[in-house]
Amino acid sequence: MKWTFREVLELFEFIVIVLLLIIITLLLRINSKLPKQDPVKEAMERDAARKQKIFHNQSTRE
């Protein structure tokens, strides 16, 4: 059986779509297993760390 270029292209597109769906499914499953993040808590921690670094830099200059 000889395949035409169009048939090969359609098969290739089908394979690519299936692989993309598999990858998206895997990424969504991995993402759902990650711990939930609290953006407010993270911002407060960054701010506290930045303030501590500034305080540390000021105290070492004296």
PDB file of N, CA, C, O and CB in Angstrom:
ATOM      1  N   MET A   1       0.839  -1.177   0.000  1.00  0.00           N
ATOM      2  CA  MET A   1       0.000   0.000   0.000  1.00  0.00           C
ATOM      3  C   MET A   1       0.882   1.237   0.000  1.00  0.00           C
ATOM      4  O   MET A   1       1.745   1.393   0.864  1.00  0.00           O
ATOM      5  CB  MET A   1      -0.954   0.000   1.210  1.00  0.00           C
ATOM      6  N   LYS A   2       0.673   2.080  -0.932  1.00  0.00           N
ATOM      7  CA  LYS A   2       1.455   3.309  -1.029  1.00  0.00           C
ATOM      8  C   LYS A   2       0.662   4.463  -0.429  1.00  0.00           C
ATOM      9  O   LYS A   2      -0.502   4.675  -0.768  1.00  0.00           O
ATOM     10  CB  LYS A   2       1.834   3.611  -2.502  1.00  0.00           C
ATOM     11  N   TRP A   3       1.289   5.187   0.444  1.00  0.00           N
ATOM     12  CA  TRP A   3       0.630   6.303   1.121  1.00  0.00           C
ATOM     13  C   TRP A   3       0.859   7.580   0.334  1.00  0.00           C
ATOM     14  O   TRP A   3       1.956   7.834  -0.164  1.00  0.00           O
ATOM     15  CB  TRP A   3       1.148   6.459   2.570  1.00  0.00           C
ATOM     16  N   THR A   4      -0.170   8.361   0.232  1.00  0.00           N
ATOM     17  CA  THR A   4      -0.012   9.662  -0.415  1.00  0.00           C
ATOM     18  C   THR A   4       0.516  10.645   0.617  1.00  0.00           C
ATOM     19  O   THR A   4       0.457  10.396   1.821  1.00  0.00           O
ATOM     20  CB  THR A   4      -1.362  10.163  -1.031  1.00  0.00           C
ATOM     21  N   PHE A   5       1.024  11.745   0.136  1.00  0.00           N
ATOM     22  CA  PHE A   5       1.571  12.775   1.025  1.00  0.00           C
ATOM     23  C   PHE A   5       0.487  13.301   1.968  1.00  0.00           C
ATOM     24  O   PHE A   5       0.743  13.551   3.146  1.00  0.00           O
ATOM     25  CB  PHE A   5       2.174  13.937   0.203  1.00  0.00           C
ATOM     26  N   ARG A   6      -0.709  13.463   1.441  1.00  0.00           N
ATOM     27  CA  ARG A   6      -1.808  13.976   2.249  1.00  0.00           C
ATOM     28  C   ARG A   6      -2.163  13.005   3.372  1.00  0.00           C
ATOM     29  O   ARG A   6      -2.449  13.443   4.487  1.00  0.00           O
ATOM     30  CB  ARG A   6      -3.034  14.240   1.371  1.00  0.00           C
ATOM     31  N   GLU A   7      -2.152  11.715   3.110  1.00  0.00           N
ATOM     32  CA  GLU A   7      -2.448  10.719   4.143  1.00  0.00           C
ATOM     33  C   GLU A   7      -1.378  10.717   5.228  1.00  0.00           C
ATOM     34  O   GLU A   7      -1.683  10.604   6.415  1.00  0.00           O
ATOM     35  CB  GLU A   7      -2.567   9.324   3.521  1.00  0.00           C
ATOM     36  N   VAL A   8      -0.138  10.841   4.813  1.00  0.00           N
ATOM     37  CA  VAL A   8       0.959  10.886   5.781  1.00  0.00           C
ATOM     38  C   VAL A   8       0.829  12.130   6.646  1.00  0.00           C
ATOM     39  O   VAL A   8       1.035  12.076   7.859  1.00  0.00           O
ATOM     40  CB  VAL A   8       2.331  10.866   5.064  1.00  0.00           C
ATOM     41  N   LEU A   9       0.487  13.251   6.018  1.00  0.00           N
ATOM     42  CA  LEU A   9       0.328  14.499   6.744  1.00  0.00           C
ATOM     43  C   LEU A   9      -0.830  14.409   7.744  1.00  0.00           C
ATOM     44  O   LEU A   9      -0.706  14.872   8.878  1.00  0.00           O
ATOM     45  CB  LEU A   9       0.099  15.653   5.765  1.00  0.00           C
ATOM     46  N   GLU A  10      -1.935  13.825   7.334  1.00  0.00           N
ATOM     47  CA  GLU A  10      -3.068  13.661   8.237  1.00  0.00           C
ATOM     48  C   GLU A  10      -2.719  12.747   9.412  1.00  0.00           C
ATOM     49  O   GLU A  10      -3.100  13.023  10.550  1.00  0.00           O
ATOM     50  CB  GLU A  10      -4.268  13.102   7.479  1.00  0.00           C
ATOM     51  N   LEU A  11      -2.005  11.674   9.140  1.00  0.00           N
ATOM     52  CA  LEU A  11      -1.578  10.774  10.203  1.00  0.00           C
ATOM     53  C   LEU A  11      -0.635  11.494  11.168  1.00  0.00           C
ATOM     54  O   LEU A  11      -0.755  11.343  12.383  1.00  0.00           O
ATOM     55  CB  LEU A  11      -0.893   9.529   9.610  1.00  0.00           C
ATOM     56  N   PHE A  12       0.292  12.266  10.635  1.00  0.00           N
ATOM     57  CA  PHE A  12       1.229  13.027  11.454  1.00  0.00           C
ATOM     58  C   PHE A  12       0.478  14.019  12.341  1.00  0.00           C
ATOM     59  O   PHE A  12       0.780  14.135  13.528  1.00  0.00           O
ATOM     60  CB  PHE A  12       2.248  13.766  10.566  1.00  0.00           C
ATOM     61  N   GLU A  13      -0.497  14.733  11.778  1.00  0.00           N
ATOM     62  CA  GLU A  13      -1.291  15.673  12.558  1.00  0.00           C
ATOM     63  C   GLU A  13      -2.044  14.956  13.671  1.00  0.00           C
ATOM     64  O   GLU A  13      -2.112  15.452  14.796  1.00  0.00           O
ATOM     65  CB  GLU A  13      -2.271  16.420  11.656  1.00  0.00           C
ATOM     66  N   PHE A  14      -2.602  13.808  13.368  1.00  0.00           N
ATOM     67  CA  PHE A  14      -3.319  13.033  14.372  1.00  0.00           C
ATOM     68  C   PHE A  14      -2.385  12.629  15.517  1.00  0.00           C
ATOM     69  O   PHE A  14      -2.741  12.758  16.688  1.00  0.00           O
ATOM     70  CB  PHE A  14      -3.951  11.785  13.733  1.00  0.00           C
ATOM     71  N   ILE A  15      -1.206  12.147  15.176  1.00  0.00           N
ATOM     72  CA  ILE A  15      -0.235  11.730  16.194  1.00  0.00           C
ATOM     73  C   ILE A  15       0.181  12.911  17.053  1.00  0.00           C
ATOM     74  O   ILE A  15       0.282  12.779  18.273  1.00  0.00           O
ATOM     75  CB  ILE A  15       1.000  11.096  15.539  1.00  0.00           C
ATOM     76  N   VAL A  16       0.423  14.057  16.441  1.00  0.00           N
ATOM     77  CA  VAL A  16       0.825  15.248  17.190  1.00  0.00           C
ATOM     78  C   VAL A  16      -0.286  15.671  18.155  1.00  0.00           C
ATOM     79  O   VAL A  16      -0.009  16.003  19.308  1.00  0.00           O
ATOM     80  CB  VAL A  16       1.169  16.407  16.224  1.00  0.00           C
ATOM     81  N   ILE A  17      -1.522  15.660  17.699  1.00  0.00           N
ATOM     82  CA  ILE A  17      -2.642  16.042  18.566  1.00  0.00           C
ATOM     83  C   ILE A  17      -2.785  15.077  19.733  1.00  0.00           C
ATOM     84  O   ILE A  17      -3.007  15.501  20.868  1.00  0.00           O
ATOM     85  CB  ILE A  17      -3.947  16.091  17.765  1.00  0.00           C
ATOM     86  N   VAL A  18      -2.661  13.793  19.464  1.00  0.00           N
ATOM     87  CA  VAL A  18      -2.755  12.799  20.543  1.00  0.00           C
ATOM     88  C   VAL A  18      -1.628  13.007  21.560  1.00  0.00           C
ATOM     89  O   VAL A  18      -1.865  12.962  22.767  1.00  0.00           O
ATOM     90  CB  VAL A  18      -2.698  11.358  19.966  1.00  0.00           C
ATOM     91  N   LEU A  19      -0.423  13.232  21.080  1.00  0.00           N
ATOM     92  CA  LEU A  19       0.704  13.461  21.996  1.00  0.00           C
ATOM     93  C   LEU A  19       0.511  14.736  22.816  1.00  0.00           C
ATOM     94  O   LEU A  19       0.831  14.760  24.005  1.00  0.00           O
ATOM     95  CB  LEU A  19       2.020  13.544  21.210  1.00  0.00           C
ATOM     96  N   LEU A  20      -0.002  15.776  22.203  1.00  0.00           N
ATOM     97  CA  LEU A  20      -0.272  17.012  22.941  1.00  0.00           C
ATOM     98  C   LEU A  20      -1.321  16.791  24.026  1.00  0.00           C
ATOM     99  O   LEU A  20      -1.185  17.299  25.139  1.00  0.00           O
ATOM    100  CB  LEU A  20      -0.735  18.113  21.984  1.00  0.00           C
ATOM    101  N   LEU A  21      -2.346  16.047  23.707  1.00  0.00           N
ATOM    102  CA  LEU A  21      -3.365  15.745  24.716  1.00  0.00           C
ATOM    103  C   LEU A  21      -2.788  14.937  25.880  1.00  0.00           C
ATOM    104  O   LEU A  21      -3.119  15.181  27.041  1.00  0.00           O
ATOM    105  CB  LEU A  21      -4.526  14.979  24.079  1.00  0.00           C
ATOM    106  N   ILE A  22      -1.931  13.983  25.558  1.00  0.00           N
ATOM    107  CA  ILE A  22      -1.288  13.191  26.618  1.00  0.00           C
ATOM    108  C   ILE A  22      -0.420  14.081  27.496  1.00  0.00           C
ATOM    109  O   ILE A  22      -0.464  13.973  28.721  1.00  0.00           O
ATOM    110  CB  ILE A  22      -0.438  12.052  26.011  1.00  0.00           C
ATOM    111  N   ILE A  23       0.364  14.954  26.887  1.00  0.00           N
ATOM    112  CA  ILE A  23       1.239  15.847  27.651  1.00  0.00           C
ATOM    113  C   ILE A  23       0.423  16.789  28.525  1.00  0.00           C
ATOM    114  O   ILE A  23       0.758  16.992  29.692  1.00  0.00           O
ATOM    115  CB  ILE A  23       2.141  16.655  26.708  1.00  0.00           C
ATOM    116  N   ILE A  24      -0.645  17.367  27.976  1.00  0.00           N
ATOM    117  CA  ILE A  24      -1.492  18.268  28.766  1.00  0.00           C
ATOM    118  C   ILE A  24      -2.116  17.526  29.940  1.00  0.00           C
ATOM    119  O   ILE A  24      -2.178  18.059  31.048  1.00  0.00           O
ATOM    120  CB  ILE A  24      -2.593  18.890  27.887  1.00  0.00           C
ATOM    121  N   THR A  25      -2.576  16.309  29.708  1.00  0.00           N
ATOM    122  CA  THR A  25      -3.162  15.511  30.788  1.00  0.00           C
ATOM    123  C   THR A  25      -2.141  15.243  31.883  1.00  0.00           C
ATOM    124  O   THR A  25      -2.447  15.374  33.069  1.00  0.00           O
ATOM    125  CB  THR A  25      -3.706  14.186  30.242  1.00  0.00           C
ATOM    126  N   LEU A  26      -0.941  14.870  31.492  1.00  0.00           N
ATOM    127  CA  LEU A  26       0.109  14.611  32.494  1.00  0.00           C
ATOM    128  C   LEU A  26       0.452  15.869  33.279  1.00  0.00           C
ATOM    129  O   LEU A  26       0.612  15.808  34.498  1.00  0.00           O
ATOM    130  CB  LEU A  26       1.373  14.064  31.819  1.00  0.00           C
ATOM    131  N   LEU A  27       0.566  17.002  32.605  1.00  0.00           N
ATOM    132  CA  LEU A  27       0.886  18.255  33.297  1.00  0.00           C
ATOM    133  C   LEU A  27      -0.223  18.654  34.264  1.00  0.00           C
ATOM    134  O   LEU A  27       0.057  19.134  35.362  1.00  0.00           O
ATOM    135  CB  LEU A  27       1.123  19.378  32.283  1.00  0.00           C
ATOM    136  N   LEU A  28      -1.468  18.460  33.868  1.00  0.00           N
ATOM    137  CA  LEU A  28      -2.574  18.787  34.768  1.00  0.00           C
ATOM    138  C   LEU A  28      -2.580  17.871  35.996  1.00  0.00           C
ATOM    139  O   LEU A  28      -2.871  18.320  37.104  1.00  0.00           O
ATOM    140  CB  LEU A  28      -3.913  18.679  34.025  1.00  0.00           C
ATOM    141  N   ARG A  29      -2.264  16.610  35.803  1.00  0.00           N
ATOM    142  CA  ARG A  29      -2.210  15.683  36.952  1.00  0.00           C
ATOM    143  C   ARG A  29      -1.075  16.055  37.891  1.00  0.00           C
ATOM    144  O   ARG A  29      -1.238  16.017  39.111  1.00  0.00           O
ATOM    145  CB  ARG A  29      -2.037  14.225  36.472  1.00  0.00           C
ATOM    146  N   ILE A  30       0.075  16.415  37.329  1.00  0.00           N
ATOM    147  CA  ILE A  30       1.208  16.826  38.168  1.00  0.00           C
ATOM    148  C   ILE A  30       0.854  18.099  38.924  1.00  0.00           C
ATOM    149  O   ILE A  30       1.132  18.220  40.117  1.00  0.00           O
ATOM    150  CB  ILE A  30       2.485  17.043  37.311  1.00  0.00           C
ATOM    151  N   ASN A  31       0.240  19.048  38.223  1.00  0.00           N
ATOM    152  CA  ASN A  31      -0.116  20.318  38.846  1.00  0.00           C
ATOM    153  C   ASN A  31      -1.123  20.129  39.970  1.00  0.00           C
ATOM    154  O   ASN A  31      -1.060  20.833  40.977  1.00  0.00           O
ATOM    155  CB  ASN A  31      -0.675  21.274  37.807  1.00  0.00           C
ATOM    156  N   SER A  32      -2.037  19.204  39.816  1.00  0.00           N
ATOM    157  CA  SER A  32      -3.041  18.992  40.856  1.00  0.00           C
ATOM    158  C   SER A  32      -2.430  18.372  42.112  1.00  0.00           C
ATOM    159  O   SER A  32      -3.001  18.480  43.197  1.00  0.00           O
ATOM    160  CB  SER A  32      -4.163  18.101  40.331  1.00  0.00           C
ATOM    161  N   LYS A  33      -1.287  17.733  41.972  1.00  0.00           N
ATOM    162  CA  LYS A  33      -0.648  17.111  43.130  1.00  0.00           C
ATOM    163  C   LYS A  33       0.294  18.066  43.871  1.00  0.00           C
ATOM    164  O   LYS A  33       0.750  17.756  44.971  1.00  0.00           O
ATOM    165  CB  LYS A  33       0.120  15.883  42.689  1.00  0.00           C
ATOM    166  N   LEU A  34       0.585  19.225  43.273  1.00  0.00           N
ATOM    167  CA  LEU A  34       1.447  20.201  43.937  1.00  0.00           C
ATOM    168  C   LEU A  34       0.689  20.857  45.077  1.00  0.00           C
ATOM    169  O   LEU A  34      -0.529  21.016  45.003  1.00  0.00           O
ATOM    170  CB  LEU A  34       1.952  21.267  42.938  1.00  0.00           C
ATOM    171  N   PRO A  35       1.403  21.241  46.139  1.00  0.00           N
ATOM    172  CA  PRO A  35       0.703  21.919  47.234  1.00  0.00           C
ATOM    173  C   PRO A  35       0.184  23.282  46.772  1.00  0.00           C
ATOM    174  O   PRO A  35       0.822  23.968  45.974  1.00  0.00           O
ATOM    175  CB  PRO A  35       1.638  22.086  48.458  1.00  0.00           C
ATOM    176  N   LYS A  36      -0.977  23.653  47.288  1.00  0.00           N
ATOM    177  CA  LYS A  36      -1.571  24.933  46.923  1.00  0.00           C
ATOM    178  C   LYS A  36      -0.735  26.070  47.512  1.00  0.00           C
ATOM    179  O   LYS A  36      -0.237  25.977  48.634  1.00  0.00           O
ATOM    180  CB  LYS A  36      -3.042  25.018  47.415  1.00  0.00           C
ATOM    181  N   GLN A  37      -0.592  27.132  46.742  1.00  0.00           N
ATOM    182  CA  GLN A  37       0.214  28.260  47.188  1.00  0.00           C
ATOM    183  C   GLN A  37      -0.688  29.394  47.644  1.00  0.00           C
ATOM    184  O   GLN A  37      -1.779  29.601  47.112  1.00  0.00           O
ATOM    185  CB  GLN A  37       1.156  28.736  46.068  1.00  0.00           C
ATOM    186  N   ASP A  38      -0.206  30.124  48.645  1.00  0.00           N
ATOM    187  CA  ASP A  38      -0.924  31.289  49.160  1.00  0.00           C
ATOM    188  C   ASP A  38      -0.133  32.533  48.751  1.00  0.00           C
ATOM    189  O   ASP A  38       0.897  32.828  49.358  1.00  0.00           O
ATOM    190  CB  ASP A  38      -1.109  31.212  50.731  1.00  0.00           C
ATOM    191  N   PRO A  39      -0.595  33.270  47.728  1.00  0.00           N
ATOM    192  CA  PRO A  39       0.177  34.412  47.238  1.00  0.00           C
ATOM    193  C   PRO A  39       0.374  35.498  48.289  1.00  0.00           C
ATOM    194  O   PRO A  39       1.406  36.169  48.291  1.00  0.00           O
ATOM    195  CB  PRO A  39      -0.500  35.001  46.034  1.00  0.00           C
ATOM    196  N   VAL A  40      -0.595  35.682  49.180  1.00  0.00           N
ATOM    197  CA  VAL A  40      -0.454  36.715  50.210  1.00  0.00           C
ATOM    198  C   VAL A  40       0.655  36.317  51.188  1.00  0.00           C
ATOM    199  O   VAL A  40       1.494  37.139  51.554  1.00  0.00           O
ATOM    200  CB  VAL A  40      -1.802  36.932  50.968  1.00  0.00           C
ATOM    201  N   LYS A  41       0.649  35.062  51.600  1.00  0.00           N
ATOM    202  CA  LYS A  41       1.671  34.585  52.539  1.00  0.00           C
ATOM    203  C   LYS A  41       3.064  34.671  51.904  1.00  0.00           C
ATOM    204  O   LYS A  41       4.028  35.058  52.565  1.00  0.00           O
ATOM    205  CB  LYS A  41       1.370  33.127  52.977  1.00  0.00           C
ATOM    206  N   GLU A  42       3.162  34.312  50.631  1.00  0.00           N
ATOM    207  CA  GLU A  42       4.453  34.391  49.946  1.00  0.00           C
ATOM    208  C   GLU A  42       4.940  35.828  49.853  1.00  0.00           C
ATOM    209  O   GLU A  42       6.129  36.089  50.039  1.00  0.00           O
ATOM    210  CB  GLU A  42       4.353  33.782  48.549  1.00  0.00           C
ATOM    211  N   ALA A  43       4.040  36.766  49.567  1.00  0.00           N
ATOM    212  CA  ALA A  43       4.419  38.170  49.483  1.00  0.00           C
ATOM    213  C   ALA A  43       4.884  38.683  50.839  1.00  0.00           C
ATOM    214  O   ALA A  43       5.859  39.429  50.923  1.00  0.00           O
ATOM    215  CB  ALA A  43       3.250  39.012  48.969  1.00  0.00           C
ATOM    216  N   MET A  44       4.192  38.288  51.894  1.00  0.00           N
ATOM    217  CA  MET A  44       4.595  38.715  53.243  1.00  0.00           C
ATOM    218  C   MET A  44       5.973  38.146  53.598  1.00  0.00           C
ATOM    219  O   MET A  44       6.794  38.842  54.197  1.00  0.00           O
ATOM    220  CB  MET A  44       3.543  38.264  54.294  1.00  0.00           C
ATOM    221  N   GLU A  45       6.230  36.889  53.233  1.00  0.00           N
ATOM    222  CA  GLU A  45       7.537  36.286  53.516  1.00  0.00           C
ATOM    223  C   GLU A  45       8.645  36.981  52.734  1.00  0.00           C
ATOM    224  O   GLU A  45       9.724  37.231  53.272  1.00  0.00           O
ATOM    225  CB  GLU A  45       7.519  34.789  53.179  1.00  0.00           C
ATOM    226  N   ARG A  46       8.382  37.299  51.449  1.00  0.00           N
ATOM    227  CA  ARG A  46       9.382  38.015  50.649  1.00  0.00           C
ATOM    228  C   ARG A  46       9.670  39.389  51.240  1.00  0.00           C
ATOM    229  O   ARG A  46      10.823  39.815  51.312  1.00  0.00           O
ATOM    230  CB  ARG A  46       8.906  38.158  49.196  1.00  0.00           C
ATOM    231  N   ASP A  47       8.613  40.075  51.660  1.00  0.00           N
ATOM    232  CA  ASP A  47       8.770  41.403  52.237  1.00  0.00           C
ATOM    233  C   ASP A  47       9.575  41.338  53.528  1.00  0.00           C
ATOM    234  O   ASP A  47      10.451  42.170  53.766  1.00  0.00           O
ATOM    235  CB  ASP A  47       7.402  42.040  52.496  1.00  0.00           C
ATOM    236  N   ALA A  48       9.274  40.344  54.360  1.00  0.00           N
ATOM    237  CA  ALA A  48      10.011  40.183  55.620  1.00  0.00           C
ATOM    238  C   ALA A  48      11.475  39.851  55.344  1.00  0.00           C
ATOM    239  O   ALA A  48      12.369  40.371  56.011  1.00  0.00           O
ATOM    240  CB  ALA A  48       9.368  39.078  56.489  1.00  0.00           C
ATOM    241  N   ALA A  49      11.719  38.983  54.361  1.00  0.00           N
ATOM    242  CA  ALA A  49      13.104  38.631  54.023  1.00  0.00           C
ATOM    243  C   ALA A  49      13.856  39.848  53.474  1.00  0.00           C
ATOM    244  O   ALA A  49      15.034  40.044  53.774  1.00  0.00           O
ATOM    245  CB  ALA A  49      13.131  37.479  52.991  1.00  0.00           C
ATOM    246  N   ARG A  50      13.170  40.657  52.673  1.00  0.00           N
ATOM    247  CA  ARG A  50      13.810  41.860  52.115  1.00  0.00           C
ATOM    248  C   ARG A  50      14.130  42.852  53.227  1.00  0.00           C
ATOM    249  O   ARG A  50      15.211  43.440  53.239  1.00  0.00           O
ATOM    250  CB  ARG A  50      12.900  42.526  51.050  1.00  0.00           C
ATOM    251  N   LYS A  51      13.203  43.042  54.158  1.00  0.00           N
ATOM    252  CA  LYS A  51      13.439  43.962  55.270  1.00  0.00           C
ATOM    253  C   LYS A  51      14.579  43.467  56.146  1.00  0.00           C
ATOM    254  O   LYS A  51      15.401  44.259  56.607  1.00  0.00           O
ATOM    255  CB  LYS A  51      12.166  44.133  56.107  1.00  0.00           C
ATOM    256  N   GLN A  52      14.631  42.161  56.376  1.00  0.00           N
ATOM    257  CA  GLN A  52      15.704  41.597  57.195  1.00  0.00           C
ATOM    258  C   GLN A  52      17.048  41.781  56.497  1.00  0.00           C
ATOM    259  O   GLN A  52      18.049  42.059  57.156  1.00  0.00           O
ATOM    260  CB  GLN A  52      15.446  40.099  57.482  1.00  0.00           C
ATOM    261  N   LYS A  53      17.085  41.629  55.168  1.00  0.00           N
ATOM    262  CA  LYS A  53      18.323  41.803  54.418  1.00  0.00           C
ATOM    263  C   LYS A  53      18.768  43.263  54.482  1.00  0.00           C
ATOM    264  O   LYS A  53      19.954  43.539  54.663  1.00  0.00           O
ATOM    265  CB  LYS A  53      18.141  41.354  52.951  1.00  0.00           C
ATOM    266  N   ILE A  54      17.831  44.196  54.337  1.00  0.00           N
ATOM    267  CA  ILE A  54      18.172  45.620  54.420  1.00  0.00           C
ATOM    268  C   ILE A  54      18.690  45.943  55.812  1.00  0.00           C
ATOM    269  O   ILE A  54      19.693  46.642  55.953  1.00  0.00           O
ATOM    270  CB  ILE A  54      16.947  46.505  54.079  1.00  0.00           C
ATOM    271  N   PHE A  55      18.009  45.437  56.855  1.00  0.00           N
ATOM    272  CA  PHE A  55      18.445  45.682  58.243  1.00  0.00           C
ATOM    273  C   PHE A  55      19.839  45.098  58.469  1.00  0.00           C
ATOM    274  O   PHE A  55      20.684  45.721  59.111  1.00  0.00           O
ATOM    275  CB  PHE A  55      17.436  45.067  59.256  1.00  0.00           C
ATOM    276  N   HIS A  56      20.072  43.889  57.933  1.00  0.00           N
ATOM    277  CA  HIS A  56      21.370  43.238  58.094  1.00  0.00           C
ATOM    278  C   HIS A  56      22.459  44.060  57.404  1.00  0.00           C
ATOM    279  O   HIS A  56      23.541  44.237  57.965  1.00  0.00           O
ATOM    280  CB  HIS A  56      21.334  41.800  57.524  1.00  0.00           C
ATOM    281  N   ASN A  57      22.193  44.562  56.203  1.00  0.00           N
ATOM    282  CA  ASN A  57      23.174  45.376  55.482  1.00  0.00           C
ATOM    283  C   ASN A  57      23.462  46.681  56.215  1.00  0.00           C
ATOM    284  O   ASN A  57      24.609  47.130  56.233  1.00  0.00           O
ATOM    285  CB  ASN A  57      22.679  45.673  54.066  1.00  0.00           C
ATOM    286  N   GLN A  58      22.451  47.300  56.819  1.00  0.00           N
ATOM    287  CA  GLN A  58      22.654  48.548  57.560  1.00  0.00           C
ATOM    288  C   GLN A  58      23.449  48.303  58.822  1.00  0.00           C
ATOM    289  O   GLN A  58      24.300  49.118  59.177  1.00  0.00           O
ATOM    290  CB  GLN A  58      21.316  49.196  57.906  1.00  0.00           C
ATOM    291  N   SER A  59      23.196  47.202  59.508  1.00  0.00           N
ATOM    292  CA  SER A  59      23.890  46.927  60.760  1.00  0.00           C
ATOM    293  C   SER A  59      25.336  46.525  60.544  1.00  0.00           C
ATOM    294  O   SER A  59      26.161  46.720  61.437  1.00  0.00           O
ATOM    295  CB  SER A  59      23.175  45.845  61.520  1.00  0.00           C
ATOM    296  N   THR A  60      25.669  45.974  59.395  1.00  0.00           N
ATOM    297  CA  THR A  60      27.063  45.599  59.131  1.00  0.00           C
ATOM    298  C   THR A  60      27.889  46.796  58.704  1.00  0.00           C
ATOM    299  O   THR A  60      29.116  46.749  58.796  1.00  0.00           O
ATOM    300  CB  THR A  60      27.129  44.519  58.060  1.00  0.00           C
ATOM    301  N   ARG A  61      27.264  47.863  58.242  1.00  0.00           N
ATOM    302  CA  ARG A  61      28.010  49.072  57.861  1.00  0.00           C
ATOM    303  C   ARG A  61      28.467  49.849  59.087  1.00  0.00           C
ATOM    304  O   ARG A  61      29.472  50.556  59.028  1.00  0.00           O
ATOM    305  CB  ARG A  61      27.151  49.973  56.965  1.00  0.00           C
ATOM    306  N   GLU A  62      27.760  49.731  60.171  1.00  0.00           N
ATOM    307  CA  GLU A  62      28.087  50.528  61.376  1.00  0.00           C
ATOM    308  C   GLU A  62      29.278  50.001  62.104  1.00  0.00           C
ATOM    309  O   GLU A  62      29.674  50.559  63.128  1.00  0.00           O
ATOM    310  CB  GLU A  62      26.920  50.569  62.321  1.00  0.00           C
TER     311      GLU A  62
END
